[in-house]
Amino acid sequence: MNYYDLLKQHTLRHANKMFLRIDGTAYTYNDFLAYTDNLAEDVSSQVRAGQDILILANGFERQFAAFLALQKLGARPILAHDEHELTSILRDNHLQGLWRLSETENDFTFTGEVIRTHKEADILGVLSSGSTGTPKVMYRTYDSWAGFFPTQNRIFDVDGNTVMFLQGSLSFTGNTNSALSVLFEGGTIVTSEYMRCRGWGTLIEDAAVTCIYLVPAKLTLFAETVLRKHPDVASQTQNRSVSDTKSDVNLPARQSKSTIPTVKKTFPSVKSLFTGSQLLTPSVIRYLQSILPHAKLILYYGASELNYITYAVVDKPDRVPENLGHPFPGIGLSIKGGLIYVDTPYHVSGVKIPFSVHDTGWLNENGELIFGGRRGAWVNKGGYKLNLLKLETELKSLPGITDAAVLTVRDKLRGEGAGVWIVKDPWTNESQLRQTIRHFLKPADMPDFIRFIDRIPLNNRGKVDADKLRRFVD
């Protein structure tokens, strides 16, 4: 069984049902099966069953169709990101070929590598993210994802009637998993090729989207766009100026005095939203609750190697942001030496269970996971251990700050330090914010520098682009 087989099965059941909408282009199940079959036919004389093939495709539909076409031919597809250095990925992972697709190109080249025998029934590969050096290909069986879809889809409210909006490259495993979970149920996928949040809102409304999957960074951009488009939200927030923070600096939740904003524009068709990879801030939660009045908001914790691990239904904006909830049914969780270990049958091939991706955390008295960040997200600042994740979360909770990123920087005297990049509200000035930050943070937690920018840059996986950020440093 593979995902091409799923597409074919659902096409037999409802050939004319909408399967995929990309901006103004729509495909029924029958349309997309025909498109996939045509691509498979194009390379059928070149591809051999059992080959591990890297795909670099321009456009969501080409990525998806090429992925499924290789599955039809018995090869293992691996979707690449645009920014990857392809030569080293092919060489270091011993892949057999590279398939390039764009509006003007359909080129297949071979590496000369011998087809390997996989120890498990792998049908696809995914590339590691956030790693240094050449990304590693991690292989998956059909059951390692599809076997968990009934559990995750029940929690995320995904079924055959789902119309899910997601955005970004399918090479990001969160998007791949989400898209395949909709295919598993026979639902509909809606996406946009553009980072234009107003266009996202139009698509969500026109397609009557019922479920949204976006990483928190993109949710923040979406919320900011609604705020700018509907200034009544901004006026409520503006009433609480930065100078007011001194009166409530000891509040346990930095924005506990704020009220949930009301907006004229809402998306009532959305019943659920799930997101992960980063933490949601109170302000973003408030805006999402306002524009998605009927949606269940779910924050999950997962890893490319392990699928979904824990989840929390987010109902209170002032919740502890590091609280990532209880384990999914059937998933075991333990803490050893401060590291999170996961016991699950749903994982990439070849890992030893229980497995840790070297994230830190602990379990509270209710059995909920409190996230401490990656072990590498701590810096030793002159003998003081500074938690960069905690610092970033605290900054994002301050009024006047709409987004922030904290990265490790080199300090000439102490070796390590923290740099902060901030996106501020348009009605707050920089000197006010600097004063607020100095008042709120402990002296030892103060960053080495603060830079104000218009927007936190993201890569095509929806994560902070650290290289671009560091270019803003004088």
N, C-alpha and C positions, 0 to 999 in steps of 0.2 A: 504494500500500500504506500502511495506517496500523494503529494498535493495536486499533481496533475490528475490523478485518479479521482480526487475529490471534486475538482472542477468539472470533470466529465460526468460524474454522477449527478451533481446538482444541475448541470445543463439538461440532462435527460428529464429531470423533474420539473424544472421551470426555465425553459430556454429563453423566454422573453423577459424574465425578471432582470431588473437593473443590478449589475454586479459591480461596476466601477464607474465613478464620475470624476474626471479630472478637469477642474475649471469648467469650460464650456463643452468638453467632449465626454460622451457617455458610451458605455459598452454594456450590452446585455450579457448574460452568461453565454449565450450562443455566439455573440460577437467575439467575446474574449477567447473562447475556445478555438474559434476559427483563426484568430490572430496568432494564438499560441501554436496551433498546428502548422500554420504557414512558416513560422520561425523555425520550428523543429524540422520541417521539410528542407529549409534552406541549408541546414548544417548536418543533415542526417548522414551524408556521405563522408563527413569529416569526423564526427564524434563517435567514439566507441563506448559501449557500456562499461561502467566502472571507472571512467576517467574523472579526475578532480579538476574542474574547469573554473577559472576566475572570470567573472563578468564585470565589465565596465560599461554601463549603459547610461545614456542620456535620456532622462524622462522616466517617470514612475511606471507607465504602462510597459515600456520596453524592459525595464528592470524585472517587473513581475512576469511578463510573458516569457522572457529569456530564461528566468529561473524555472518556470514550469515546463518550458520546452525541453530543457536538459533533463528534467525528471522523467519526461516521457521517453527520452532516449536512453535512460538508465545511467546517466552521468550524474555527478554530484556538483550542483551549482554552489558558487561562493561569490557573493556580491561584494564588490570593492567600492571604497569611497573615492571621490574625485581627487582628494589630496594625498592618497597613498602613492608610495613609490613602488610601482608595479613589478619592476624587474626583480627587486629583492624579495618581494612576496612570493613570486613564482619560484625563484631559486631556492630560498630558504625553507619553503614548505613543500618543495618537490611536486609542484602541480604540473599537469600535463598540457594545459593550454590556456589561452586568453581569448575571450570573445568580446570584441568592441562593437557597440551598437550606438548609433545616433540617427538623427534625421537623414544624414547623408552617408553613413558608414555602416557596414555590416561585415566585419573582418574577423576571421578566425585564424589564429596562429598557434603553432605547437612549440613546446619547449624541448621535446625529445626525452622527457622523463618517462620511466617505465611505470606502467599502471601498478599500483600497490594493492595488496590484499588488506582489507580492513578487518579488524578483529570483531567488530560489531556491525550490525546491519545499518550502517550509516547511509543516509540519502541526501545529505546536504552539509555544507560547512558554513561557519560564521567566523568573522575576523575579530580578534580581541581588540578592545577599545581602551584608550587611555594608557596604553603601555608604551614603554620606551623601546627604541629599536624597531626591528621589523615586526609588524603584527603577525600573530600566530593564528593559523587556521585551527578552529575547534570544530569537530565533527559531531553531528547529531543523528540519531535514529528517528524514524517517524514517530514512535511512541513517546520519545523524550519531550516532545512538545504536545502532539495531538492527544497523548494519554492524559495530559493535565487540563486540556481545554474544558471538559465538562465541569471541573471544579472552578477554574478561574472565570469562565464565562458566567457561571451562576452568580458569583460574587460581583462581577462587573456588569451584570445585566445585559449580556450579549446572547442573542438567539437568532432564529431565522428571520425575525422581523426587524432586526437591528440595522440602522443606517449609521455607520461609524465614520466620524471625521478624524483624520490624522494628517500630519504634515511632515515632510522631510523624506530623505532617502530611505529606500527599503534596505540599504546596507546597514542601517542602524537596527540592531536586533530587536529593540523595543517595537519599532514599526513593523518589522518582519513578523514577529510573534502576533501582534495585534491584527495585522491583515490576514494572516493564516487562520487566526481564531474566528474571524468573520466568515472566511471561506469554509471553514469546518462546519459552521451552522447554516450556510447558504444565505447569508445576509448581503448587505450592500456596503461598499467602501466609497467614501467621498474624500477627495484630497485636492490640494492646490500645489502647483509648481512654484508659487511665488511667496515670498516673505512679506505679504501685504495683508495685514490683519483685518482691514476693512473688507477685503475680498473674502477672507475666511468667514466673516459674519454673514455676508451675502449667501455664500454657499451653504452654511449651516441652516439658514432660514429657508432658502429655496428648496433644498433637498429634504427638509424636515428631519434633520439629523437627530438621532435619539441617544447617541453615545459619543463622547469625545475622548481621544487619547492624545495628549500633548505633554511634553516635558515641562517642568515648572518655568523654565526660562521663557518658553514660548507662551505659556499661559500669562506670564507677567506682561509680555508685549501686547497680547490680546486685550488684557484688562486695561492697560494704559491707553490703547487706541479707543476703547469705549469711553474712558474718562475724558479724553480730549474731544471726542465727538459729542459728548453730552456733558457740558460744563456744570450741570447741576450737581454731579458727583464731586467735581473739583471744589465747588463752593462750600459743600459740607465739610470737606477735608480741610479747606483753607481756613475755616473758622478756628481751627486749633493750630496756632502758629508754633514755630519752632521754639520761640522764647517761652512758651507755656510749659515746656518739659521740666523746668526746674521744680515746679510745684508737685509733680508726681514722679520724680525720678526714682522713688523707692517702690513703685508699683511692681508686682511680680510679672505682669504682662505689660509690655511697653505701650500698647495701644488699647488698654482696657477701657479708657474713657470714650473711645471712638464708637460711633453708632454705625450700624450696617447702612451703607448708602442706598438710596433709591434712584433708579434710572428709568428713563422713558423707554429705552430699548432693551428688550429681554428676548430670550430664546426659549420659549416654553416647551418646545418639542423635545428638548434634551432631558433625558431621564437619569443619565449617569455620566460621570467624568472620572477617569482614573489617570493617575500620573505618578511618576517616580523619578529616580536618579538624583534628584535634589530635593531640598526641603521647601515646603510652602510657607510663606510668611503670612502673618495675620491680615495685612492689608490686601494681599492677593486673594485670600480666602473670602474676605468681605465682598470684594468686587465680584468674584465668581458666584457667590451666593445671591448677589443682587441681579446679575444678568442671566443666571441660570436658576430661576426660582423653584423649579421642580426637580432639579438634579441631585442625585446622591454623589457626594465628592469622596473619592477614595484615594488615599495616599498609600502606595505600595513600596516595599523594599525588595529588590531583586538583584541578580547579577547575570551577566551573559552566560556564565558557566552553569548556573543553578536555577534558572527560571525565577518565579516569584517565591518569596520567602515569608514575608509578613505583610499585613495590610491593616489600615485603620480607616474607619469611616469618619470623615472630618465634619463635625457639626458645629464646633465652637471655634471662632477665629483665634481666641486667646489660649488655645490648647498649647501644651508643650510641643514646640515644633520638632524636637528630636525624637518624639514618641512615634515609632513606626508600627505600633499595634501588635496584634497576636499573629502567630504563625498560621498560614493557610492550612486547611484540613489535610492531614497526612504528612505534614512537614515537621521534622524534629529540629529543635534549636537548643544549643548549649553554648556556654561561654567558658573558654579555657585561656588562662593567661591574658585576659582582657580582650581576646579575639573571638569573633562570632564564628561558630561552626554549625554547619547545616547538614542534616540527614534527610536526603530526598532521593526517590528513584528517578526524578526528572532532572537530568543534567547532561552536559556534553560527555562524549565518550572518553574513557581513559582516566577519569578523575577518581581519586580514592575518597570514599564517603566514610565518616563525615568530612566535609570540605570547608575550607575557609579561604576567602578572597582577601584576607588580612584587613578586614574592616573591624573597628573596635566598637564596643558597646557593652551593655549589661541588661539584665532582665529586672524589672521592678516587681513589687509585691503582687501585682495583678498578672504577671507573666507577659507583660508587654515589653517589646524591644526598645531600649533607649539607645539611639545611635550616637556613637562618639566620633565618627568619621574614619577615613582611611588612616592607617598607621602613619603614612607619609604626610598627612594633613596636620601634623604637629611640628612646630619648630622650637629649637632650643635657643632662646633669646637671652644670651648672657647668663645661662644657668636656669632661666625661667621657662617652663614648658607652656607654650602658647598654642591653644586649639584654634586653628584657622576656621574650621567650620562653625564653632561657637561664636567667634568674632564676627563672621559674615552674617550669621543669623541675628545677632544683636544689632548690628548696623542696619539691617533691612527692617527691623522693627521700629526704628526711630522715625518720628514724623519728619517729613521733608525729604526723605530718601525713598525713591521708588524702586531702585535696584542697586546692588553692590556686588563686587567680587573681591576676594582676598586671595593673594598668591604669595608664595614664598619668594623672597628676594635675598640677595647676598648683602650682608652688612660688613663693611671694611673692618670694623673693630670687633664685632661679636660673632661674625661668621654667618649667622642666619637672621632673617627679619621677615616682616610682613609688609606688603604693599597693598593699598586699598584703592579701588577704582569705584566711583560713585556716580549714579545717575540721580539728580535731584529733581524735586518738583519745580515747575516753572515759576512758582510764586515764592520760592525760598532762595535767599542769597547764600553764597558760599561761606561768607564769614560767620553767619548765623549757625550754619551746619557745623563748621569747625569748632565753634564754641560749645555747641550741644554735645558733640562727640567727646571733647575733652572733659566735659562735665560728667558724662555718663560712664565712660570707660575708666577702669583702673589705670594708673600710670603705666604699669607693666604691660597692659594690653594695648597701649597706644601704638598704632602702626608707624613704620618708619617714614612713610609718606602717604598723602592722600591726593588723588588726581580726580578731577571732575570731568566726565565725558558725557556725550549725548545719549549713548546707548552701549550696553555691554555686548561686544561682538560674540556671535555664536558660530560654531562650525556646522557642517551639514548634518550632524547628529543631534543638534540642539543643545550642545554643551558649550561652556565658556571657552572661547578661543584664546588660550593663554598667550600664545605668540603675538597675536595682534594687540592684546592688552599691553604687553610689555613695550610695544612701540610707542605708547603714549607717555612713557617715562622720559623726562628731559635728559 
